[in-house]
Amino acid sequence: MGNYILETCVDCVESALAAERGGASRIELCSDLVIGGVSPSLPLFRQIRKYTDLKVRVLLRPRYGDYCFDSYECDELNEEIQMFREEGADGVVVGILNPDGTLNTEQLERFKKTAGAMEIALHRAFDVCLDPIQAMEQVISLGYDTILTSGQQPTAWEGRDMLKKLHEKSRGRIEILAAGGIGREVIEKLVPYTGISSYHMSGKIEADSAMTFRMPGASFGLPERDEYKLLRTDSRNVKEAVEYLGRTFQ
């Protein structure tokens, strides 16, 4: 393994197996990737452990939507951190904001304490925070390992200037994990522009459902998309990114 990270975001065993075949450094495990990812179940985590040898960070997010969580949701997150720590996860990925867009450092400190020796990352709540440089310094001081970010833009390439700034100002004190529209072609442009060596991608493609009978007009909850198309990681997409990073960061 070279001096780089290629993290693959997955929400099922099939995608985790594809990430492993492609040579991913680790996975971020979630559920419902189609809505940006929420906390996965414990049985899913156990299945991933059973069928792969990958390093697993678990995304913890109680619901779809913003990152301003109430006290019940904070307690839920904290309990999930403890649960996955006891289950043997390598790390957790969390994030929470105050109503004014600043980081909720009180809860983030609590989450860090509960995580103990596990790795802990700040997820893309960072991308909608008020002051990214201040937020970076805060999570560094709290002892976080990683910031997952697209540079506060829809994609990493659009956020390349902020990613470059974060990489430079972090000075190796925290991992800047570039996310958002990541694939080999984008990585090839971002590496020389930003200097970043850690990337997060789903590598997803649309796979057909196994259903042969399909009821016209019925919806499962997302009628705006073809619900018989499933998002799955493609090992070839992961492998292409890994091969480039391996050549570049030997």
GUKOLLUM-995175 format. One record per residue: x, y, z of N, C-alpha, C in turn; residue number from 1; residue in three letters. Coordinates in Angstrom, 3 decimals, decimal comma. Atoms other than C-alpha are relative to their C-alpha. Layout:
% GUKOLLUM-995175
ATOM       n_xx       n_yy       n_zz      ca_xx      ca_yy      ca_zz       c_xx       c_yy       c_zz   num   residuo
ATOM          X          Y          Z          X          Y          Z          X          Y          Z   NUM       ALA
...
//
This chain:
% GUKOLLUM-995175
ATOM       n_xx       n_yy       n_zz      ca_xx      ca_yy      ca_zz       c_xx       c_yy       c_zz   num   residuo
ATOM      0,848     -1,195      0,000      0,000      0,000      0,000      0,883      1,245      0,000     1       MET
ATOM     -0,767     -1,226      0,064      1,350      3,397     -0,945     -0,458      1,003      1,044     2       GLY
ATOM      0,322     -1,047     -0,952      1,106      6,653      0,956     -1,234      0,773     -0,448     3       ASN
ATOM      1,264     -0,599      0,423     -2,479      7,336     -0,023     -1,146     -0,758      0,662     4       TYR
ATOM      1,209      0,661     -0,473     -6,025      6,506      1,051     -1,047      0,080     -1,099     5       ILE
ATOM      1,175      0,025      0,868     -8,858      5,427     -1,215     -1,105     -0,657      0,822     6       LEU
ATOM      1,127      0,470     -0,800    -11,979      5,134      0,915     -1,223     -0,128     -0,895     7       GLU
ATOM      1,199      0,231      0,789    -15,108      3,668     -0,634     -1,216     -0,021      0,912     8       THR
ATOM      1,230     -0,068     -0,774    -18,563      4,506      0,687     -0,966     -1,074     -0,500     9       CYS
ATOM      0,867      1,120      0,394    -20,846      1,451      0,676     -1,174     -0,129      0,956    10       VAL
ATOM      1,168      0,218     -0,860    -24,279      0,515      1,990     -0,544     -1,422     -0,093    11       ASP
ATOM      0,417      1,407      0,061    -24,422     -3,237      1,319      1,238     -0,884     -0,131    12       CYS
ATOM     -1,117      0,938      0,073    -22,244     -6,349      1,355      0,563     -0,079     -1,411    13       VAL
ATOM     -0,453      0,099      1,378    -22,108     -6,554     -2,435      0,957      1,138     -0,370    14       GLU
ATOM     -0,875     -1,136      0,292    -20,597     -3,065     -2,673      1,302     -0,091      0,781    15       SER
ATOM     -1,221      0,172     -0,785    -18,130     -3,833      0,127      0,939     -1,005     -0,659    16       ALA
ATOM     -0,815      0,995      0,704    -16,941     -6,915     -1,757      0,637      0,613     -1,249    17       LEU
ATOM     -0,541     -0,660      1,188    -16,517     -4,799     -4,902      1,124      0,961      0,382    18       ALA
ATOM     -1,047     -0,912     -0,473    -14,523     -2,209     -2,943      1,275     -0,763      0,333    19       ALA
ATOM     -1,163      0,818     -0,353    -12,242     -4,940     -1,620      0,692     -0,522     -1,255    20       GLU
ATOM     -0,595      0,482      1,253    -11,732     -6,410     -5,109      0,752      1,121     -0,721    21       ARG
ATOM     -0,633     -1,135      0,666    -10,865     -2,944     -6,378      1,244      0,505      0,700    22       GLY
ATOM     -1,203     -0,402     -0,721     -8,191     -2,474     -3,724     -0,171      1,186      0,920    23       GLY
ATOM      0,251     -1,139     -0,890     -9,839      0,141     -1,490      0,802     -0,131      1,294    24       ALA
ATOM     -0,737     -0,017     -1,267     -7,887      1,165      1,609     -0,918     -0,315      1,170    25       SER
ATOM      0,981      0,198     -1,053    -10,992      1,158      3,756     -1,371      0,344     -0,568    26       ARG
ATOM      1,340     -0,395      0,402    -14,747      1,587      3,555     -0,628      0,889      1,059    27       ILE
ATOM      0,912     -0,695     -0,899    -17,189      4,023      5,063     -1,335     -0,701     -0,162    28       GLU
ATOM      1,227      0,778      0,052    -20,242      1,950      5,907     -1,183      0,844      0,441    29       LEU
ATOM      1,217     -0,723     -0,334    -23,689      3,518      5,858     -1,188     -0,818     -0,473    30       CYS
ATOM      1,212      0,498      0,635    -27,271      2,741      4,912     -0,564      1,108     -0,870    31       SER
ATOM      0,728     -0,973      0,822    -29,350      4,447      2,211      0,902      1,060     -0,621    32       ASP
ATOM     -0,917     -0,912      0,691    -26,558      5,965      0,162     -0,739      0,937     -0,949    33       LEU
ATOM      0,771     -0,795      0,951    -29,220      7,252     -2,234     -0,467      1,329      0,605    34       VAL
ATOM      0,358     -1,261     -0,640    -30,150      9,932      0,341      1,178      0,601      0,763    35       ILE
ATOM     -1,191     -0,555     -0,617    -26,573     10,694      1,350      0,573     -0,813      1,130    36       GLY
ATOM     -0,513      0,887     -1,032    -26,181      7,935      3,908     -0,527      0,327      1,385    37       GLY
ATOM      0,380     -0,088     -1,409    -27,560      7,338      7,407      0,628     -1,190      0,723    38       VAL
ATOM     -0,642      1,055     -0,789    -26,462      5,036     10,225     -0,408     -1,389     -0,470    39       SER
ATOM      0,314      1,380      0,404    -26,214      1,360      9,223     -0,426     -0,830      1,208    40       PRO
ATOM      0,378      0,921     -1,075    -27,576     -1,549     11,213      1,216     -0,786      0,478    41       SER
ATOM     -1,054      0,865     -0,536    -25,414     -3,708     13,432      0,118     -1,300     -0,802    42       LEU
ATOM     -0,132      1,202      0,832    -26,278     -6,846     11,403      0,733      0,259     -1,318    43       PRO
ATOM     -0,726     -0,307      1,230    -25,041     -5,128      8,237      1,493      0,104      0,281    44       LEU
ATOM     -1,412     -0,091     -0,377    -21,764     -4,245      9,973      0,596     -1,390      0,192    45       PHE
ATOM     -0,509      1,350     -0,255    -21,403     -7,851     11,082      0,168     -0,792     -1,294    46       ARG
ATOM     -0,126      0,655      1,295    -22,013     -9,100      7,554      1,249      0,474     -0,739    47       GLN
ATOM     -1,205     -0,545      0,637    -19,297     -6,780      6,226      1,255     -0,619      0,625    48       ILE
ATOM     -1,135      0,616     -0,697    -16,905     -8,111      8,866      0,152     -1,477     -0,372    49       ARG
ATOM     -0,022      1,429      0,309    -17,840    -11,681      7,995      0,585     -0,270     -1,371    50       LYS
ATOM     -0,341      0,299      1,385    -17,241    -11,407      4,269      1,171      0,808     -0,569    51       TYR
ATOM     -1,152     -0,756      0,491    -14,417     -8,857      3,959      1,031      0,171      1,116    52       THR
ATOM     -1,061     -0,317     -0,958    -11,128     -7,994      5,624      0,294      1,498      0,008    53       ASP
ATOM     -0,221     -1,427      0,126    -11,527     -4,291      4,986     -0,070      0,726      1,341    54       LEU
ATOM      0,109     -0,924     -1,117    -10,943     -1,573      7,526     -1,334      0,739     -0,146    55       LYS
ATOM      1,356     -0,552      0,075    -14,391     -0,166      8,401     -0,155      1,201      0,928    56       VAL
ATOM      0,493     -1,144     -0,751    -15,389      3,298      9,469     -1,516      0,064     -0,201    57       ARG
ATOM      1,461      0,008      0,055    -19,087      3,627     10,272     -0,535      1,428      0,017    58       VAL
ATOM      0,670     -1,294      0,035    -21,041      6,706      9,221     -1,193     -0,025      0,949    59       LEU
ATOM      1,110     -0,087     -0,944    -23,418      7,761     11,981     -0,757      1,308     -0,238    60       LEU
ATOM      0,882     -1,130      0,305    -26,281     10,051     11,010     -1,424     -0,477      0,268    61       ARG
ATOM      1,288      0,549     -0,434    -29,711      9,682     12,605     -1,127      0,115     -1,015    62       PRO
ATOM      1,085     -0,240      0,947    -31,769     10,935      9,663      0,533      0,758     -1,212    63       ARG
ATOM     -0,252     -0,835      1,162    -31,827     12,578      6,271     -0,223      1,462      0,382    64       TYR
ATOM      0,253     -1,420     -0,224    -31,621     16,394      6,191      1,192      0,702      0,622    65       GLY
ATOM     -1,072     -0,850     -0,525    -29,632     19,031      8,027      0,746     -0,690      1,141    66       ASP
ATOM     -0,872      0,586     -1,021    -27,008     18,474     10,709     -0,178      0,667      1,360    67       TYR
ATOM      0,320     -0,604     -1,292    -28,644     20,388     13,564     -0,891     -0,974      0,752    68       CYS
ATOM      0,708      1,096     -0,654    -29,633     17,528     15,842     -0,463      0,384      1,401    69       PHE
ATOM      0,506     -0,290     -1,342    -31,785     17,694     18,969      0,652     -0,937      1,016    70       ASP
ATOM     -0,660      0,756     -1,066    -30,835     16,184     22,312     -0,263     -1,497     -0,105    71       SER
ATOM      0,314      1,419      0,164    -32,601     12,890     21,549      0,906     -0,626     -1,073    72       TYR
ATOM     -0,848      0,494      1,094    -30,683     12,498     18,288      1,465     -0,063      0,429    73       GLU
ATOM     -1,381      0,027     -0,496    -27,401     13,358     20,032      0,241     -1,218      0,884    74       CYS
ATOM     -0,127      1,190     -0,847    -28,006     10,647     22,624      0,009     -1,265     -0,849    75       ASP
ATOM      0,028      1,136      0,921    -28,840      8,235     19,811      1,373     -0,192     -0,656    76       GLU
ATOM     -1,318      0,073      0,629    -25,571      9,060     18,034      1,056     -0,495      0,985    77       LEU
ATOM     -0,999      0,392     -0,984    -23,544      8,695     21,200     -0,104     -1,478      0,341    78       ASN
ATOM      0,198      1,431     -0,275    -25,078      5,302     21,896      0,482     -0,857     -1,170    79       GLU
ATOM     -0,493      0,731      1,171    -24,318      4,198     18,327      1,527     -0,058     -0,012    80       GLU
ATOM     -1,467     -0,003     -0,068    -20,683      5,231     18,748      0,477     -1,079      0,958    81       ILE
ATOM     -0,374      1,011     -0,987    -20,434      3,100     21,870     -0,258     -1,408     -0,526    82       GLN
ATOM      0,363      1,320      0,523    -22,198      0,186     20,162      1,016     -0,478     -1,034    83       MET
ATOM     -0,934      0,422      1,040    -19,889      0,136     17,146      1,431     -0,106      0,521    84       PHE
ATOM     -1,320      0,159     -0,637    -16,812      0,652     19,328      0,092     -1,374      0,640    85       ARG
ATOM      0,012      1,315     -0,665    -17,767     -2,415     21,356     -0,020     -1,134     -1,012    86       GLU
ATOM      0,079      1,018      1,046    -18,444     -4,308     18,121      1,303     -0,143     -0,770    87       GLU
ATOM     -1,308      0,115      0,628    -14,911     -3,595     16,883      0,191      0,799     -1,270    88       GLY
ATOM     -0,208     -0,862      1,165    -15,328     -0,908     14,230      1,341      0,709      0,119    89       ALA
ATOM     -1,284     -0,708      0,002    -12,107      0,801     13,205     -0,170      1,494      0,254    90       ASP
ATOM      0,227     -1,416     -0,200    -13,682      4,225     13,320     -1,450      0,369     -0,219    91       GLY
ATOM      1,337     -0,536      0,240    -16,803      6,360     13,203      0,136      1,344     -0,699    92       VAL
ATOM      0,034     -1,249      0,759    -17,778      9,334     11,061     -1,241      0,755      0,452    93       VAL
ATOM      1,099     -0,740     -0,611    -19,918     12,001     12,726      0,084      1,481     -0,376    94       VAL
ATOM     -0,005     -1,435      0,225    -20,865     15,663     12,496     -1,266      0,617      0,540    95       GLY
ATOM      1,163     -0,691     -0,561    -23,180     18,185     14,125      0,282      1,490      0,024    96       ILE
ATOM     -0,118     -1,453      0,051    -23,802     21,903     13,745     -0,971      0,661      0,968    97       LEU
ATOM      0,927     -0,863     -0,708    -25,357     24,641     15,833     -0,896      0,711     -1,018    98       ASN
ATOM      0,880     -0,701      0,932    -28,252     26,621     14,334      0,673      1,127     -0,786    99       PRO
ATOM     -0,673     -1,110      0,683    -25,853     29,458     13,429      1,089     -0,458     -0,973   100       ASP
ATOM     -0,970      0,522      0,965    -23,667     27,159     11,275      1,361     -0,307      0,565   101       GLY
ATOM     -1,267      0,365     -0,628    -20,821     26,758     13,747     -0,054     -1,463      0,436   102       THR
ATOM     -0,035      1,378     -0,492    -19,675     23,323     14,897     -0,523     -0,062      1,428   103       LEU
ATOM      0,424      0,257     -1,368    -21,378     21,964     17,994      1,144     -0,741      0,688   104       ASN
ATOM     -1,227      0,598     -0,545    -18,047     21,387     19,700     -0,263     -0,762      1,300   105       THR
ATOM      0,326      0,714     -1,240    -19,666     20,308     22,967     -0,370     -1,449     -0,297   106       GLU
ATOM      0,383      1,357      0,364    -21,281     17,300     21,315      1,139     -0,727     -0,706   107       GLN
ATOM     -1,126      0,645      0,681    -18,267     16,614     19,080      1,045     -0,480      0,993   108       LEU
ATOM     -0,923      0,432     -1,055    -16,092     16,466     22,187     -0,541     -1,225      0,715   109       GLU
ATOM      0,654      1,152     -0,622    -18,577     14,080     23,770      0,159     -1,238     -0,881   110       ARG
ATOM     -0,126      1,126      0,929    -18,513     11,876     20,659      1,432     -0,539     -0,014   111       PHE
ATOM     -1,409      0,409     -0,001    -14,713     11,838     20,674      0,329     -0,807      1,254   112       LYS
ATOM     -0,250      0,711     -1,257    -14,636     10,760     24,315     -0,603     -1,392     -0,040   113       LYS
ATOM      0,658      1,306      0,089    -17,110      7,946     23,643      0,724     -0,922     -0,978   114       THR
ATOM     -0,724      0,801      0,998    -15,134      6,802     20,595      1,272     -0,610      0,557   115       ALA
ATOM     -1,215      0,532     -0,603    -12,051      6,300     22,742      1,136     -0,100     -0,999   116       GLY
ATOM     -1,161      0,203      0,877     -9,191      4,798     20,733     -0,386     -0,175     -1,466   117       ALA
ATOM      0,424      0,102      1,400    -11,297      4,424     17,582      0,368      1,269     -0,764   118       MET
ATOM     -0,152     -1,166      0,850    -10,554      6,698     14,654     -1,335      0,736     -0,064   119       GLU
ATOM      1,241     -0,779      0,079    -13,060      9,525     14,334      0,161      1,100     -1,034   120       ILE
ATOM     -0,035     -0,965      1,095    -13,851     11,705     11,348     -1,203      0,924      0,079   121       ALA
ATOM      1,102     -0,946      0,163    -15,974     14,799     10,769     -0,518     -0,121     -1,420   122       LEU
ATOM      0,550      0,202      1,336    -18,338     14,189      7,865     -0,365      1,324     -0,664   123       HIS
ATOM      0,221     -1,184      0,830    -19,723     16,613      5,307     -0,953      1,025      0,588   124       ARG
ATOM      0,557     -1,150     -0,715    -21,560     18,658      7,884      0,976      1,168     -0,133   125       ALA
ATOM     -1,050     -1,000      0,199    -18,253     20,490      7,446     -0,284      0,862     -1,229   126       PHE
ATOM      0,207     -0,722      1,254    -19,343     21,486      3,945     -1,120      1,024      0,061   127       ASP
ATOM      1,038     -1,024     -0,162    -22,264     23,525      5,247      0,201      0,786      1,300   128       VAL
ATOM     -0,290     -0,780     -1,201    -20,545     25,103      8,248      0,372      1,434     -0,383   129       CYS
ATOM     -0,181     -1,427      0,238    -20,046     28,849      8,598      1,428      0,372     -0,379   130       LEU
ATOM     -1,404     -0,384      0,191    -16,252     29,094      8,761      0,855     -1,272     -0,046   131       ASP
ATOM     -0,705      1,281      0,100    -14,318     26,065      7,419      1,385     -0,013      0,644   132       PRO
ATOM     -1,344     -0,023     -0,596    -10,885     27,186      8,604     -0,093     -0,073      1,515   133       ILE
ATOM      0,213      0,075     -1,448    -12,099     27,803     12,131     -0,455     -1,397      0,404   134       GLN
ATOM      0,494      1,343     -0,308    -13,963     24,484     12,058      1,125     -1,028     -0,051   135       ALA
ATOM     -1,127      0,920      0,090    -10,827     22,659     10,934      0,866      0,089      1,255   136       MET
ATOM     -0,833     -0,162     -1,189     -8,827     24,117     13,821     -0,694     -0,570      1,232   137       GLU
ATOM      0,745      0,531     -1,149    -11,576     23,160     16,258      0,063     -1,520      0,056   138       GLN
ATOM     -0,007      1,471     -0,049    -11,717     19,511     15,236      1,416     -0,543      0,170   139       VAL
ATOM     -1,382      0,401     -0,284     -7,928     19,306     15,216      0,244      0,044      1,504   140       ILE
ATOM     -0,210     -0,139     -1,448     -7,928     20,562     18,806     -0,767     -1,060      0,785   141       SER
ATOM      0,774      1,055     -0,658    -10,571     17,955     19,674      0,599     -1,386     -0,208   142       LEU
ATOM     -0,666      1,276      0,216     -8,328     15,178     18,371     -0,599     -0,853     -1,091   143       GLY
ATOM      0,572      0,753      1,119    -10,266     14,186     15,260      1,088     -0,363     -1,008   144       TYR
ATOM     -1,003      0,517      0,929     -8,397     12,218     12,598     -0,182      0,491     -1,430   145       ASP
ATOM      0,314     -0,231      1,408    -10,142     13,229      9,368     -1,111      1,025     -0,146   146       THR
ATOM      1,123     -0,815      0,446    -12,307     15,862      7,704     -0,374     -0,465     -1,400   147       ILE
ATOM      0,534      0,408      1,308    -14,454     14,566      4,852     -0,651      1,220     -0,630   148       LEU
ATOM      0,476     -1,256      0,559    -15,107     17,456      2,475      0,124      0,068     -1,517   149       THR
ATOM     -0,081     -0,329      1,425    -15,833     18,588     -1,063      0,427      1,445     -0,185   150       SER
ATOM     -0,418     -1,385      0,094    -14,442     22,017     -0,280     -1,178      0,964     -0,009   151       GLY
ATOM      1,224     -0,797     -0,132    -17,934     23,378      0,492     -0,660      0,313     -1,341   152       GLN
ATOM      0,637     -0,117      1,307    -19,047     22,912     -3,107     -0,666     -1,337     -0,338   153       GLN
ATOM      0,674      1,265      0,336    -21,261     20,281     -4,801      0,953     -1,144     -0,323   154       PRO
ATOM     -1,002      1,024      0,323    -18,165     18,415     -6,068      1,377      0,457      0,435   155       THR
ATOM     -1,365     -0,313     -0,407    -14,523     18,229     -5,076      0,714      0,869     -1,030   156       ALA
ATOM     -0,662     -0,814      1,020    -13,403     19,666     -8,397     -0,465      1,456      0,088   157       TRP
ATOM      0,496     -1,369     -0,174    -15,651     22,698     -7,906      0,558      0,623      1,281   158       GLU
ATOM     -0,538     -0,500     -1,263    -14,286     22,999     -4,361      1,508     -0,098      0,103   159       GLY
ATOM     -1,446      0,257      0,005    -10,657     22,515     -5,389      0,818      1,094      0,696   160       ARG
ATOM     -0,772     -1,076     -0,639     -9,489     25,939     -4,180     -0,069     -0,104      1,517   161       ASP
ATOM      0,125      0,181     -1,447    -10,875     25,356     -0,692      0,739     -1,257      0,454   162       MET
ATOM     -0,733      1,219     -0,351     -9,470     21,810     -0,665      1,502      0,279      0,076   163       LEU
ATOM     -1,422     -0,358     -0,004     -6,050     23,179     -1,539      0,348      0,818      1,243   164       LYS
ATOM     -0,228     -0,843     -1,170     -6,338     25,789      1,208     -0,013     -0,829      1,284   165       LYS
ATOM      0,080      0,858     -1,178     -7,386     23,197      3,778      1,229     -0,890      0,127   166       LEU
ATOM     -1,186      0,858     -0,010     -4,551     20,883      2,790      1,227      0,774      0,466   167       HIS
ATOM     -1,174     -0,811     -0,347     -1,999     23,667      3,093     -0,046      0,438      1,464   168       GLU
ATOM      0,104     -0,512     -1,361     -3,303     25,070      6,377     -0,030     -1,108      1,047   169       LYS
ATOM      0,017      1,111     -0,961     -3,732     21,661      7,989      1,418     -0,453      0,357   170       SER
ATOM     -1,421      0,341     -0,217      0,030     21,023      7,630      0,166     -1,412      0,578   171       ARG
ATOM     -0,144      1,384     -0,423     -0,462     17,300      8,127     -0,563     -0,307      1,370   172       GLY
ATOM      0,532      0,241     -1,348     -2,241     17,705     11,475     -1,291     -0,800     -0,019   173       ARG
ATOM      1,227      0,750      0,150     -5,426     16,106     10,159     -0,114     -0,436     -1,453   174       ILE
ATOM      0,187      0,487      1,362     -6,338     14,042      7,105     -1,131      0,776     -0,670   175       GLU
ATOM      1,023     -0,626      0,824     -8,201     16,036      4,463     -0,399     -1,033     -1,049   176       ILE
ATOM      0,503      1,075      0,842    -10,343     13,445      2,686     -0,953      0,597     -1,033   177       LEU
ATOM      0,779     -0,661      1,052    -11,599     14,818     -0,635     -1,137     -0,888     -0,469   178       ALA
ATOM      1,202      0,747      0,367    -15,138     13,763     -1,576     -0,841      0,825     -0,964   179       ALA
ATOM      0,936     -0,683      0,881    -17,852     14,581     -4,084      0,381     -0,145     -1,464   180       GLY
ATOM     -0,288      0,205      1,414    -17,830     13,282     -7,648      1,372     -0,560     -0,276   181       GLY
ATOM     -1,373      0,503      0,118    -14,563     11,446     -7,104      0,047     -1,255     -0,871   182       ILE
ATOM     -0,338      1,130      0,853    -13,239      9,055     -9,747      1,419      0,219     -0,478   183       GLY
ATOM     -1,405     -0,095      0,427     -9,891      8,439    -11,414      0,292      1,308     -0,717   184       ARG
ATOM     -0,273     -1,202      0,787    -10,170     11,351    -13,854      0,047      1,246      0,871   185       GLU
ATOM      0,006     -1,147     -0,907    -11,011     13,829    -11,099      1,221     -0,035      0,912   186       VAL
ATOM     -1,189      0,130     -0,853     -8,263     12,485     -8,833      1,252      0,439     -0,749   187       ILE
ATOM     -1,175     -0,371      0,800     -5,743     12,929    -11,652      0,169      1,511     -0,098   188       GLU
ATOM     -0,079     -1,469      0,037     -6,591     16,642    -11,690      0,201      0,587      1,397   189       LYS
ATOM     -0,074     -0,546     -1,347     -6,923     17,138     -7,943      1,362     -0,194      0,660   190       LEU
ATOM     -1,292      0,270     -0,648     -3,619     15,557     -6,907      1,006      1,113     -0,269   191       VAL
ATOM     -0,982     -1,068      0,226     -1,345     18,079     -8,656     -0,491      1,380      0,430   192       PRO
ATOM      0,529     -1,322     -0,341     -3,672     20,991     -7,902     -0,033      0,232      1,510   193       TYR
ATOM      0,186     -0,178     -1,444     -4,283     20,367     -4,191      1,091     -0,622      0,857   194       THR
ATOM     -0,972      0,746     -0,802     -1,552     17,961     -3,049     -0,631     -1,064      0,880   195       GLY
ATOM      0,705      0,961     -0,857     -4,197     15,812     -1,360      0,232     -1,432     -0,483   196       ILE
ATOM     -0,258      1,403      0,338     -3,526     12,062     -1,219     -1,081     -0,938      0,553   197       SER
ATOM      1,089      0,810     -0,559     -6,772     10,874      0,466     -1,298      0,333     -0,709   198       SER
ATOM      1,202     -0,213      0,802     -9,966     10,375     -1,534     -1,103     -0,963      0,427   199       TYR
ATOM      1,199      0,733     -0,407    -13,502      9,181     -0,832     -0,929     -0,094     -1,197   200       HIS
ATOM      0,859      0,188      1,164    -15,675      7,686     -3,560     -0,950     -1,165      0,242   201       MET
ATOM      0,893      1,156     -0,048    -18,657      5,393     -3,950      0,286     -0,942     -1,159   202       SER
ATOM     -0,267      0,828      1,185    -17,579      4,179     -7,394     -1,258     -0,649     -0,526   203       GLY
ATOM      1,283      0,666      0,235    -21,247      3,501     -7,948     -0,419     -0,005     -1,471   204       LYS
ATOM      0,696      0,113      1,266    -23,123      2,358    -10,995     -1,446     -0,369      0,321   205       ILE
ATOM      1,386      0,427     -0,194    -26,823      1,657    -11,460     -0,144     -1,446     -0,467   206       GLU
ATOM      0,210      1,411      0,323    -27,621     -2,046    -11,347     -1,499     -0,279     -0,025   207       ALA
ATOM      1,413      0,339      0,098    -30,962     -3,511    -12,391     -0,445     -0,851      1,181   208       ASP
ATOM      0,623      0,827     -1,024    -33,221     -4,920     -9,708     -0,220     -1,413     -0,546   209       SER
ATOM      0,285      1,382      0,394    -33,743     -8,691     -9,738     -1,491     -0,220     -0,263   210       ALA
ATOM      1,443      0,126      0,204    -37,498     -8,052     -9,896     -0,339     -0,111     -1,488   211       MET
ATOM      0,504      0,099      1,371    -39,115     -9,267    -13,100     -1,423      0,546     -0,089   212       THR
ATOM      1,320     -0,611     -0,056    -42,630     -8,238    -12,048      0,130      1,400      0,587   213       PHE
ATOM     -0,106     -1,385     -0,446    -42,902     -4,457    -11,709     -1,370      0,676     -0,130   214       ARG
ATOM      1,331     -0,598     -0,025    -46,161     -2,797    -10,677      0,046      1,430     -0,522   215       MET
ATOM     -0,003     -1,354      0,546    -46,769      0,288    -12,836     -0,609      1,009      0,976   216       PRO
ATOM      0,544     -1,086     -0,799    -47,252      3,512    -10,919      0,260     -0,081      1,485   217       GLY
ATOM     -0,261      0,142     -1,435    -46,321      2,163     -7,485      1,380      0,559      0,335   218       ALA
ATOM     -1,279     -0,573     -0,426    -43,529      3,858     -5,518      0,394     -0,575      1,347   219       SER
ATOM     -0,535      0,490     -1,264    -41,304      2,668     -2,701      0,410      1,145      0,925   220       PHE
ATOM     -0,374     -1,138     -0,851    -40,620      6,189     -1,402      0,809      1,071     -0,692   221       GLY
ATOM     -0,754     -0,991      0,778    -38,482      7,947     -4,046     -0,521     -0,003     -1,436   222       LEU
ATOM      0,608      0,070      1,333    -40,817      8,360     -7,021      0,720      0,822     -1,059   223       PRO
ATOM     -0,717     -0,834      0,963    -38,494     10,927     -8,591      1,119     -0,744     -0,722   224       GLU
ATOM     -1,032      0,788      0,677    -36,038      8,185     -9,551     -0,540     -1,397     -0,332   225       ARG
ATOM      0,364      1,369      0,356    -36,226      4,725    -11,104      0,359     -0,909      1,176   226       ASP
ATOM     -0,252      0,760     -1,217    -36,617      2,599     -8,008      0,352     -1,460     -0,267   227       GLU
ATOM     -0,491      1,327      0,374    -35,745     -0,576     -9,884      1,459      0,051     -0,454   228       TYR
ATOM     -1,428     -0,149      0,230    -32,219      0,794    -10,356      0,684      0,116      1,360   229       LYS
ATOM     -0,681      0,035     -1,282    -29,950     -0,031     -7,420      1,417      0,558     -0,143   230       LEU
ATOM     -1,362     -0,546      0,019    -26,748      1,852     -6,611      0,955     -1,015      0,605   231       LEU
ATOM     -0,985      0,973     -0,441    -23,790     -0,502     -6,330      1,405      0,465     -0,392   232       ARG
ATOM     -1,390     -0,315      0,311    -20,027     -0,001     -6,168      0,507     -0,903     -1,111   233       THR
ATOM     -0,620      0,740      1,099    -18,196     -1,049     -9,333      1,494     -0,135      0,312   234       ASP
ATOM     -1,406      0,228     -0,368    -14,829     -2,643     -8,526      0,962      0,609     -1,010   235       SER
ATOM     -0,877     -0,587      1,022    -13,419     -1,342    -11,823      0,250      1,475      0,262   236       ARG
ATOM     -0,178     -1,419     -0,318    -14,022      2,261    -10,798      0,975      0,189      1,156   237       ASN
ATOM     -0,909     -0,061     -1,136    -12,256      1,659     -7,496      1,426     -0,343     -0,444   238       VAL
ATOM     -1,318      0,448      0,444     -9,374     -0,183     -9,169      0,717      1,063     -0,813   239       LYS
ATOM     -0,625     -1,051      0,816     -8,754      2,616    -11,684      0,561      1,111      0,881   240       GLU
ATOM     -0,471     -1,039     -0,913     -8,489      5,159     -8,869      1,198     -0,477      0,811   241       ALA
ATOM     -1,085      0,571     -0,799     -6,280      2,878     -6,774      1,286     -0,106     -0,829   242       VAL
ATOM     -1,192      0,139      0,851     -3,917      2,207     -9,686      0,686      1,341     -0,216   243       GLU
ATOM     -0,599     -1,322      0,174     -3,408      5,923    -10,321      0,673      0,464      1,295   244       TYR
ATOM     -0,570     -0,435     -1,262     -2,857      6,694     -6,633      1,242     -0,799      0,370   245       LEU
ATOM     -1,155      0,839     -0,285     -0,493      3,749     -6,296      1,235      0,417     -0,778   246       GLY
ATOM     -1,137     -0,470      0,818      1,667      5,036     -9,159      0,512      1,346      0,482   247       ARG
ATOM     -0,345     -1,375     -0,363      1,614      8,589     -7,831      0,615      0,115      1,375   248       THR
ATOM     -0,473     -0,076     -1,389      2,192      7,978     -4,115      0,647     -1,321      0,390   249       PHE
ATOM     -0,699      1,254     -0,267      4,635      5,096     -4,062      0,768      0,071      1,312   250       GLN
//
